[in-house]
Amino acid sequence: MDVTNHPHDLQTTDCQKVSQVLARIGEKWSVLIIMFLAEKPRRFSEIKRAINGISQRMLTLCLRGLERDGLVKRTVFAAMPPHVQYELTPLGISLTTPVVALGSWAFEHMADIDAARAAFDAEN
C-alpha cells in the first residue's frame, strides 16, 4: 500500500483500534488461553497448570485484558472455598476459529521454523 497517497489510511482511529485488538490477541499467552478455553470453562488453577511457563501474575494480567476486551467472562462462585471460573464470551467464541487455526499452524510448523532458524543462525 502506498501510504504517501493515502496517509489517512494508516493513521485513522479505526486502524489504531485494530492494532490494539491485534496486539491483544497476538500475545502468545492470549492465544494459548483462548485455545484452552475454547474447549470449556476453566478455573484459574486449571489454566495455570495447562499453560506451561506462564506465571500467576502474567495469567492474571492476560485474563483481565481478555475480560476487558469482552472475550472472556469471569464468574466468582461463593462456595466454600470460593473459586473463579473463566469462559469465552460469544465474542471470544467467534475468535476461536482463527486463533485455533493460528495456534495449530504454529504447532504443525514448529520443526520447519526451528530448522529455518538453525540454518539462518549457521550462516550469520
N, C-alpha and C positions, 0 to 999 in steps of 0.2 A: 504494500500500500504506500502510495506517495503522500506522505504527511505534509509536504510543502504546499500542495494544492488544497488540502483539506485539514488544516491543523486542528480544527474543532473536533474532528472525529475521535482523536485520542485524548482530548482534554475535557470532554464533557463530564458532567456529574455522573451520567449513566456508566461511562467507561470506568470511572473511579469506583463506583459501586460494584461493578462486575469484577474488578480487580480485587476488591475486598472479599467478595464471596469466593472467588477462585483461590485466594490466599488461605481462607479458612478450610475449604475442602481439599486443598492441595497439601496441607500439612500431613506428614507421614502418620502421625498418631490419629488424626481425624479420620483418615481413610480406613485405618485398621479398626477404629471404634465403630464406624458406620458399618463396615463389613461384618463385624461381630454382632452388632445389634440388629442387623438385618434378619438374623435367624429367629430371635425372640427377645423380649425384655430381659434385662440382666441387672443383678445387683452390682454395686461398685466393686466389691471384692472379686466377683467373677470376672469382671472386665480386667481388673488389675492382674489377676492370675493368668488370664488368656493372652494378654499382650506383653510379650517378653521385652523387658528393658525399659518399660515406662515407669516413671516414678509416681508416687502417690500425688505429689504436687502437680506434675505435668498432666496426669489423668484428670485431676480436679479442674485445672485450667481449661483443658480441651473440652471437657463435658460442659463447663459453664459457657464457653464460647459457642458450642453447638446448640446449647439450650437458648442462649441469647438470640442466635440466628433462626430459631424456630425449627431446628432439625431434630432436636432431642427433647423429650419431656421427662422431667424428674418428678417422681412421686415418693412422698415420705409416708411410710406406714407406721402408725402409732402402736405397734405391737411391742412386746417385751422380749428381747430388746428391740428398740426401734430400728428400722432399716429403710434404705433408699433403693428405689429401682429406677432404671433408665430404660427408655424405649424410644424408638423413632416415631416422630410425628408423621402425619400424612405427607408433609413436605419432605421430611427425611426419607420416608419410604420411596418417594418419587426420585430421590437421588441414588438409591441403591443400585439400580441397573448400571449407570455409568461408573459409579465408584467400584462396584464389584468387578466390572469389566476391566477397569484400570488396574485394580489390585491383582486380578487373575493374570492379566498380561505381564505384570511385573514378576509374579511368581514363575510363570511359564518361561520367561526370557532371562532369568537370573544368571544362568550358566553362560548364555551368549554375551551378556553385559560384562560379566566377570572376565571372560576371555578377551573381549574387546579392550577392557581396561588394562589387563595384563600386557597385551600386545602394544598398546599405546605407551604404557609406562616403560616397557623394554626399549622402545625407540627413542624415548625422551629422557 
